[in-house]
Amino acid sequence: MTEREKNGLICFSDIFFGKWKLLILYELADGPKRFKELRDTNQNISAKVLTESIQDLMNEGLIVRLSLIHISEPTRLLSIS
């Protein structure tokens, strides 16, 4: 394995380490979802771990937070970037 391949593998594992990040990306592949929808779909994940995983994915540029303003209430959705 070359040094470049090792660095790529390390980068990949840093991004996707942990089972929840892949599940979050899988759920968002169908389209944008609210935080509550992600939490309800993955009931075994705590809100804290879900928040941290989402933040990590946002920091890596893999997902984005969308803000939609409705007349009644603002809505924030998460989507694959």
C-alpha positions in Angstrom: 0.0 0.0 0.0 1.4 3.4 -1.0 1.6 6.3 1.4 -1.2 8.1 -0.6 -3.4 5.0 -0.2 -2.7 4.9 3.5 -3.5 8.6 3.9 -6.8 8.1 2.0 -7.7 5.2 4.2 -7.0 7.1 7.3 -9.0 10.1 6.1 -11.9 7.7 5.2 -11.9 6.0 8.6 -11.7 9.4 10.4 -14.9 10.6 8.5 -16.9 7.4 8.8 -15.7 5.9 12.1 -18.7 4.8 14.1 -21.8 3.1 12.9 -24.1 6.1 13.1 -22.5 8.3 10.4 -23.1 5.8 7.6 -26.7 5.3 8.8 -27.3 9.1 8.8 -25.9 9.4 5.2 -28.1 6.4 4.2 -31.2 8.1 5.6 -30.4 11.4 4.0 -29.9 9.7 0.6 -33.7 9.7 0.2 -33.8 13.4 0.6 -33.6 16.1 3.3 -34.9 15.2 6.8 -35.5 17.0 10.1 -33.4 16.1 13.1 -36.4 14.5 14.7 -37.0 12.3 11.7 -33.4 11.0 11.9 -33.8 10.4 15.6 -37.1 8.6 15.2 -35.7 6.4 12.5 -32.6 5.5 14.6 -34.2 5.1 18.0 -31.1 3.4 19.5 -29.0 6.6 19.1 -29.0 9.2 21.8 -29.7 12.8 20.8 -26.2 13.8 21.9 -24.5 11.2 19.7 -26.8 12.1 16.8 -25.9 15.8 17.2 -22.2 15.0 17.4 -22.3 12.7 14.3 -24.2 15.3 12.3 -21.8 18.0 13.4 -18.8 15.9 12.3 -20.5 15.2 8.9 -21.2 18.9 8.4 -17.6 19.8 9.3 -16.4 17.3 6.7 -18.7 19.0 4.1 -20.7 15.8 3.5 -24.1 17.2 4.7 -25.5 20.7 5.0 -28.2 22.3 7.1 -31.0 23.9 5.1 -33.2 26.6 6.6 -36.7 26.9 5.3 -38.8 29.8 6.5 -42.5 29.1 6.6 -45.2 31.6 7.7 -46.0 29.6 10.8 -42.5 28.4 11.9 -38.9 28.1 10.6 -37.8 24.6 9.6 -34.2 23.3 9.5 -33.5 20.2 7.3 -30.3 18.2 6.9 -29.3 17.1 3.5 -26.3 15.5 1.7 -24.2 18.2 0.2 
